[in-house]
Amino acid sequence: MLTLTSPVETPLHRWPAGLKLALLCAATILLFRLTTPLPLAALAMALAALHLALGRAIATTALRQLRPLWPFLALLALWHGITGEIAQGATIALRLITAMALANLVTMTTRLSDMLATLDRLTAPLARVGLPTRRLTLALALALRFIPVLSDRIDTIRAAWSARSPRRPGWRILIPAALAALDEADHVAESLRARGGAG
């Protein structure tokens, strides 16, 4: 299964997954407690410096993974430009960028098996009341990994459309994208069955 885990080894790869997830939660809480752009900008710059310190490959990949945010940021800029609430728009935009970059960094430096093991430990109390916690953690991990895979498939469909037509694809790629999602889900289901099921 394709994952976002970076093959470029960094010191963060050696940190326990539980610690990274706890720090991510704490950092996200901090982001939402800050209500002005200046400290959020300082955090965003510090995070950018951390990415650069981990290497050019990590920084480039992290920047590429922020690409889906640009339409939302453009809408934010437009709306807050019209309403004149520039500081509020900047605060929301910086929160979005920093939170997503932090989550991507944790994902890039954490193996799927480590993430699953941590989620299994966190949900262990639920197993005592009869809930299928292994299925819960597996579903969450698959959802996290499925988003970038599906995004890559949509990019491929869009490129194929552009190679065949000068018109923008727009809504025309919705059906192929839906079929690609079903195809990916079918492959994952077959892989799970071949490995004995979801547990």
N, C-alpha and C positions, 0 to 999 in steps of 0.2 A: 504494500500500500504506500502510495506517495505521501510524504510528510513534509512539513515546513522545517524540520530540524536541519540546521546548517551542518554540512560536512566539514566546514572549517572549524577546527578545535579552538576553543577559547577557554580562559579560566572559569567562565560562568558555566560551561558544560560540566564542570566537576562539582558545582554546588548541588546540594540535595534539592529535588523537585519540590518538596514540601516547603523548604525555606524560601525558594523563589516564588511560590504561589502565595505564601504569607506576606512577603515583601510587596508583591503585586497588589494584594488586597489593601495593605496599609497605604501604599502610594496612591491607589485609586481613591481611598477615603480622603487623603490629604488634598488631592486634586479638587475634590468637590467641596472642601472646606475653604479653599482659597477663592475669593470673590472678585479679585482685581487682576488685570492682565499682567502687571509687572512681575509678581512672583511666579506666575504660571509661565511667563516667557523665560524666566531664569531657570526653572525646572526643565523646560523644553530644551534650552541651550545646554544644560548639564547632561541631559539624556543624549543629545546629539554628539556631545564630546565623548561620552561613554561609548557610543557606537563607533566613532572614529578610532578611539583607543583600542577597540577590539579588532580593528582591521578594516581595510577598504572593502573586502568582499561582504562582510557583515553589514557595513554601512550602506553599501549599494543595494543589497537585498532588502534591507529594512526600508529604505527610501522607496523602492519599487512596491513594497507591500502597502504603502500609504496611498497608492494611486486611487483606490476606490473611494477615498475620502474627498477627492477634489470636487465632485459635483455637489456634495453637501456643503463644503466650504464656500463654493460659489453662491449657492442659495443663501447661506448665512450672510455673506458679504452683501448680496443684493438686498435682502430683507432689512438688515440692520443699517445699511446705507440709506434706504428709503425712510426708515423710522428715525434715523439720526442717533441711534444707540450704538455707536461704534465700539465703545469700551465693552459693552455687554456682548456684542458679537465677537470681539477679539477674545474675550474670556471663554466663551463657549467653544470657539475654534481651537484655542490652545489646549483646552481640556480634551477635546476629541483627539487631536493629533498626539498629545502626550500619552493618553490612556491607550490608544491603539498601538503606538510605538512600544510602550512598555509590555503590553500583552504579546506583541509579535516577538520582542526580544526574549521573553520567557519561553515562547513556543520554539524559537530558533535554537535555543540552548538547552532544551529538555527533550530527551528521547520519549517516544510514545509509551514505551514500557514503564519508564519511571513515572510518567504522568498517571498511567493506569494504576500502578502500585500505590501512589499517594492517594488517589481518589478511592481506591479500595479501603485503605486505612481510615479515611475520613468517613466513609459510609458504613463502616463495620457495625456501629450500634444499630443501624436500621436492619441489618441481617438478623439480629436477635428477635425482631418482631415479624420475621417471615418475608421481608421484601427482597426481591431478586437484585441485590446491590451490584453484582457483577455485570448484569445487563445494563443497569443504570450508568455505571462508569464507562462501559464499552460504548453505549449510545452517545454519551457526552463526548468521548474522545473521537468517535467517528464523525460527529457533527463538526467538531473543531477542525478536523483534517479535511472534511468534505468540501468546505467552503473554498479554499484556495484551488483544489483540484477542479471543481466546477467552474471557477473563474477562468482557469487556464483553458478548459474546454470551450467556454464561451468566446474567449479571445481567438481560439483556433477557428471556430465557426464564423466569427466576424471577419477574420483574415481570408477565409475561403470565399465568403460572399464578396469581399472587396476585389478579389482576384477575378471574379466572374462578372461583376457589374460595377459601373461607375457611380451608381446611386448609393446613398447611405443605407445600411441594412435596417436600422430602426426596429420596428415591431416585427419585421419579417423573420428575425432569428429566434423569436419566442418559442415556436414549436420545435425547431431543432435543439434549442437549449433545454427544453423540457424533456425531449427524448434522450438527450445526453445525460441528464440527471437520472432518468429511469435506468439507462444503460449502466451508469456507474453504480447505482444502488443494486442492480442485478448482479454485477460482478462482485460487489462486497458480500452480498448474500451467499453467492456460490462459494466464495473464499471461506466465509464463516462455517458453512455446512461442511466443507472439506476438512475443516479443522475441528469438527466436533460440535459446532453450534456456539451460541453466545454464552453458554455456561449458566 
